Amino acid sequence: MFKLSNFDSLGRKIAGFVLLLVGLVFLFFVLRNTVRDFPIWFFGQSVSGVVDETWYEMVEENAGEMSFTYFVSYHFTAPNGETHTNSSRLSAQEWMALSSSGEVIVVYSSLNPENNRIDDSRFIPLLFCSYLPFVAATWFFLTNGWKLLYAEFKEPDEELWVVEKKVLAEGEEK
C-alpha cells in the first residue's frame, strides 16, 4: 500500500513540487479558457455570418475506415462596421447543413469581436460542467502540493521543541 509517510524528505519535496507544477498548469488552462469562454457565454451577442469555405481533412485510416474532421471558415460584420473572420471545427451533420445554407449564426464578445465562434448556446450547460473536473483537479494538485512542501519547509513548532528538550533532559538525568 502506498503511504506518504514512507517517502523520505527529498521524495516529499519532489512530489510537492511536481504536484504544484501540475496544479499551476491546470490553473493556467482553466483560467485561459474561462477568460475566453465566459464573455461569449454570458455577454455574447449574436449576429448572422456568411460561410466563406467548408472543407474536411482525413484524420486517420483505421482497419479500412477513414475518419474525417470537418471545418468551416466564416466572416461577419460587427455593429461597428468591422469585419471579422474565423474558422471552426464542426460535426459531420453541422458541416453538411452549412454546406448548403451558406449562413451561420455567430456569437461574439462585444468587448473583443475577435473572440467569436459559431453559436453553441445549446451546449452551454454541458460546456460549463466540463470545467468542473479541471477545477477539482487543480484544487487537488495545488492543495496537496502545498501541504507536502509546507510540511517539509516549515520551522518546527516552538511548543514541540520545548517538549522535546524536556524529554531529552529527563532522559539524561536518569
C-alpha positions in Angstrom: 0.0 0.0 0.0 1.3 3.4 -0.9 1.7 5.7 2.1 3.1 9.2 2.0 4.9 8.6 5.3 7.2 6.1 3.5 8.7 8.9 1.4 11.9 10.4 2.6 12.2 14.2 2.9 13.6 14.6 -0.6 10.8 12.5 -2.1 8.2 14.6 -0.4 9.8 17.8 -1.7 9.9 16.4 -5.3 6.3 15.2 -5.1 5.2 18.5 -3.7 7.0 20.4 -6.5 5.5 18.1 -9.1 2.0 18.4 -7.7 2.3 22.2 -7.6 3.7 22.4 -11.1 0.8 20.2 -12.5 -1.7 22.3 -10.5 -0.3 25.5 -12.0 -0.5 24.1 -15.5 -4.2 23.1 -14.8 -4.8 26.6 -13.3 -3.4 28.2 -16.5 -5.6 26.0 -18.7 -8.8 26.7 -16.6 -8.1 30.5 -16.4 -7.2 30.8 -20.1 -10.3 29.0 -21.3 -12.6 30.7 -18.7 -11.4 34.2 -19.9 -12.1 33.1 -23.5 -15.4 31.3 -23.0 -17.3 33.2 -20.2 -17.7 36.5 -22.0 -19.2 34.8 -25.0 -21.5 32.5 -22.9 -22.9 35.3 -20.7 -22.5 38.5 -22.6 -22.2 37.3 -26.2 -24.1 39.0 -29.0 -25.5 37.0 -31.9 -25.0 38.1 -35.5 -25.5 36.5 -38.9 -22.3 35.4 -40.6 -21.5 34.2 -44.1 -19.8 30.9 -44.8 -16.7 31.5 -46.9 -15.5 27.9 -47.2 -16.1 24.4 -45.9 -13.6 21.6 -46.0 -12.6 18.4 -44.4 -9.4 16.7 -43.6 -8.7 13.0 -43.2 -7.6 12.3 -39.6 -6.9 8.5 -39.7 -7.5 5.4 -41.6 -8.1 2.5 -39.2 -8.9 -1.0 -40.5 -10.2 0.3 -43.8 -12.4 3.0 -42.2 -11.5 6.6 -42.8 -12.2 9.3 -40.2 -12.6 13.0 -41.1 -12.6 16.3 -39.3 -14.9 19.0 -40.7 -14.2 22.7 -40.8 -15.9 25.9 -41.8 -14.5 29.4 -42.4 -16.8 32.3 -42.0 -16.9 36.1 -41.6 -19.3 38.5 -40.0 -19.6 42.3 -39.6 -19.9 43.7 -36.1 -22.3 46.6 -35.5 -19.3 49.0 -35.5 -18.7 48.0 -39.2 -15.6 45.9 -38.7 -15.5 42.5 -40.5 -14.1 39.6 -38.6 -13.1 36.2 -39.9 -12.7 32.9 -38.1 -12.7 29.2 -38.7 -14.3 26.4 -36.6 -14.4 22.7 -36.3 -17.9 21.1 -36.8 -19.6 17.7 -36.5 -20.4 16.0 -39.8 -24.1 16.8 -39.5 -23.5 20.5 -38.9 -20.9 20.6 -41.7 -23.4 19.1 -44.2 -26.1 21.5 -43.2 -23.8 24.5 -43.6 -22.5 23.4 -46.9 -25.9 24.1 -48.5 -27.1 27.1 -46.5 -24.1 29.5 -46.7 -25.1 31.3 -43.5 -24.2 30.8 -39.8 -25.2 32.3 -36.5 -22.0 33.7 -34.8 -21.7 34.7 -31.2 -19.0 37.2 -30.3 -17.9 39.2 -27.3 -18.9 42.8 -27.7 -15.7 43.9 -25.9 -13.5 41.8 -28.3 -15.2 40.7 -31.5 -12.1 38.7 -32.4 -13.3 36.3 -29.6 -16.1 34.7 -31.6 -17.5 31.3 -32.6 -20.4 29.6 -34.2 -23.4 29.7 -31.8 -23.2 26.8 -29.4 -25.6 28.1 -26.8 -27.4 24.8 -26.7 -24.3 23.3 -25.2 -23.5 25.9 -22.6 -24.6 23.8 -19.5 -22.6 20.9 -20.8 -19.6 23.1 -21.6 -19.8 24.8 -18.2 -19.9 21.4 -16.4 -16.8 20.3 -18.4 -14.8 22.8 -16.4 -15.7 21.2 -13.0 -13.3 18.2 -13.2 -10.5 20.5 -14.2 -11.3 22.9 -11.3 -11.4 19.9 -8.9 -8.1 18.5 -10.2 -6.5 22.0 -10.0 -7.6 22.3 -6.4 -6.3 18.8 -5.6 -2.9 19.3 -7.1 -2.3 22.8 -5.6 -3.5 22.0 -2.1 -1.7 18.7 -1.8 1.5 20.1 -3.4 1.4 23.0 -0.9 0.8 20.7 2.0 3.8 18.5 1.1 6.1 21.4 0.6 4.8 23.3 3.7 5.4 20.3 5.9 8.9 20.0 4.6 10.0 23.6 4.8 8.2 25.0 7.9 10.0 25.7 11.1 9.3 23.3 13.9 6.7 24.4 16.4 8.2 26.2 19.5 6.0 24.2 21.9 7.0 20.9 20.3 10.7 21.9 20.6 10.3 22.7 24.3 8.6 19.3 25.0 11.4 17.5 23.1 14.0 19.4 25.2 12.3 18.4 28.4 12.1 14.7 27.4 15.8 14.7 26.4 16.7 16.4 29.7 14.7 13.9 31.7 16.4 11.0 29.9 19.9 12.4 30.6 19.1 12.8 34.4 18.3 9.1 34.8 
